[in-house]
Amino acid sequence: MQGNIIWYYLNQADLLQDGHPMPLRPLSNGNMMALITTAIPKAKTPYSVLAGVRLAGDTVSNQYGPREIDMTTLNTLLLKVPTHYGGRCR
């Protein structure tokens, strides 16, 4: 490769929130995992979503809905995970 762009993620719903994909990670199934967040860290309404996206640019979905989770929900769920020390994540 010579630095040529071979794929670009653009999603109108994310752009409406001023969200931009920061790290993109290829997954073994051919999809990508992206953290979509506001470019300005001190935004009045922060927007951060971890999402699975197809190369076509749409969010991966299954019978339960889109494969995405916002950071507030993710952090709440992580607090409920037991650790090997016997407690919960804090």
N, C-alpha and C positions, 0 to 999 in steps of 0.2 A: 504494500500500500504506500502511496505517496502523499498521504495527508488529505485525500479526497473524502468528502462526506459520502458515506454509503447508505445511511439511514438517518432520518430526523423525526422526532416525535413532536407533533403539534395537535393539541386538543382544545377546541373552542371553549368547552366548559372550564378548563383550567385557566385559559387566558382571561375569562370573565372575572376570575378571582385574582388575577395578576400572578398566577402560579406558573412556575417554570420548573421543568424536570432538572434536578441537580445530579445525583449519581444515577446512572443507568447500569443495570447488571443483566447480562444475558442469562437466561435460565436454560436448564437442560432440555426443556420441551420446546424450545424455539421462541418462547415469549421473552419479554424483558420485564424486569422489576424496576420501578422508578419511584423516587421520592420527589413528589411535586410540591413545591413550597413557594411562598411569596419571596420575591427577591429582596424585599426590605425587611430586615429582622424585627423592626419595631412597628410593624403594621398594626393599625387599630384592630383589625380582625385578622389574626394570623391564619394562614391557610397551609396546612401540611397534610398530605395524603400519601400513603404508601400503596401503590397500585401495581397490579400485573397488567401489562399491555401487550397486545399483539403487534406484529410488525406492521399491520395495516393501520395502527394508531388507535384502535378502539380498546376499551377496558375489557379484560377477560371476564367472562361471566360463567356461572354454572347454575344449577337448579336453586341455589340459595341467593343468587343475585350477583352483583359485581364483585370481583376479587379486589377490593380496595378497603382500606381502613384509615380513618383520620387519626392523627397522633393523640388527641385527647382520649378517644376510645381505647387505643392501643395501650397508652400509659395506665389507664384505669384497669384494664385486663391484666397487665403485667404485675400490678400490685397484688393481685389475687393468686399469683403463682407461688406455690410453696418452694422453698429452697432446700438444699440438702442439709442446711443447718437446722431445719425444723420450723423455721419461721416463714414469713412472707417477705417478698421484695418490698423495700421501702425507699 
